[in-house]
């Protein structure tokens, strides 16, 4: 329920991601590339041919104080003109951010050109993963991400870190809702506290990604209980990119209960029914259970 492809900062094409999932016995995935839905048509086409259901998704990035917050959007309308225009603006912001990061790296003696970084991505997408890959390829960094040079230079407290352009966390939640999707707080163990959770719920948050490679049993239980208290659904996934040797889990490497997908689908249908009712003047919307 949380995988990335070359449409953003993953190693494998959308079709290859689906085939990997199939080979590992995974029957349902959500392609959740950063700030883009460009990989969905290919993933859905390949999924139809090999029996893997592909839920249309996205992962939106935002900065808040001393941390980053990511919001997953499931069942988003990838044809919405308003949604796609917002994503275009976000991608332009990513490009401007990459330029600033490369400038800061240059002052540290790490000289990398923007065209080379762009060559490591697809269709103009750029993120810190491409920059880090360039650093590794050119001998400026070791390939380990989680506890190595990635955090030293590009992590939130890194020497060359630059904040995201664009959305606040609450704006990310509202954007997913406006695109007909179900917004879910990604990997809360890395980013979130109770105050932020309350703000996001007020903005329309519908779920928490409790099952995550680095959460562990205690943290997973904490976020499952938080979801239950607030009437939110629970999701989970591997956050698979396939670009670093120390990624915590492969596709299908995080055990997620069988009812997660059914609960997600049901919440999506309820939100869609509420939106249709509100548009028709029949009822204001759907309240949380």
C-alpha positions, 0 to 999 in steps of 0.5 A: 500500500506504499510503493514508489517507481521511476515516475518519482524516486524509485528504481523500477518502472511502474510496470516493473514494480507491479511485476515484482509485487506479483512475483512476491505473491502480493495481490494488491498494491498502491502506487504512491509516487511523490507529487505525481500520478504519471506512473498510474496508467502503466502500473494499472495496465500491467496489473490487469495483465498479471492479476495485481490490483493497483489502487491509484495513489500519491504521496505528498510532502510538506514541511512543518517546524523541525520535521517533514510530514507526508500524506498518502492519498488513495483512490485519487482522481488522476484525471482531475484538471485542478489536481493535475495543475497543483501537481505541476506547480509542486513539481516546479517547486521541486526543481527550484528546491533541487537547484538550491540543494545543489548550490549548498552542496557546491559550497561544501565542495560537492559539485554536481550539475542539475542536468546530471541529476535530472538524467537519473529521474524520469520526465523531469521529476527530481527529488533528494533520492536523485541527488543522493544517487548522483552523490554516490555515483560520483564518489561523494557519498556511501550508498546507505541512506538511513544512517549514512551520508544521506542524513548527513547532507540531505536529511532534515538536519542535513548540511544541504537540506532545503525545505519543501516548496508548497503545501502545508500538511493540512493543505495536502490533506485537503488536496487529496480530499478535493481529488476524491481521495482518502488522505492517510498520514504516512509513517507517523512514527517518523513525523507526527505527534498528537497535536499534528494529528488533531490538526490533520483530522480537522482538515479531513484526514481519514487514516493512519499508516500504522504498519510500517517497516521501522515502527516495531510492535509497540509503535504500531500498536500506538498508532492503531489505537490512535486510529481507533480512538479517532475513527480513522482507518489503518493502512500500511506498506513497505515504502519500497523504492529499491534504490538503497541497500539498507531499505528496511523492507522489500515489496510485501515485506510488511505484514498488513491485515487482510481487512485494510484494503476492504476498510480503505475501499469502504471509506472511499465509497462513503466519502464519495457518497457524501460528496455526491450528496453534498453536491446535490444538496441532499446531505452535508457529507459523511461523518467518521464512524 
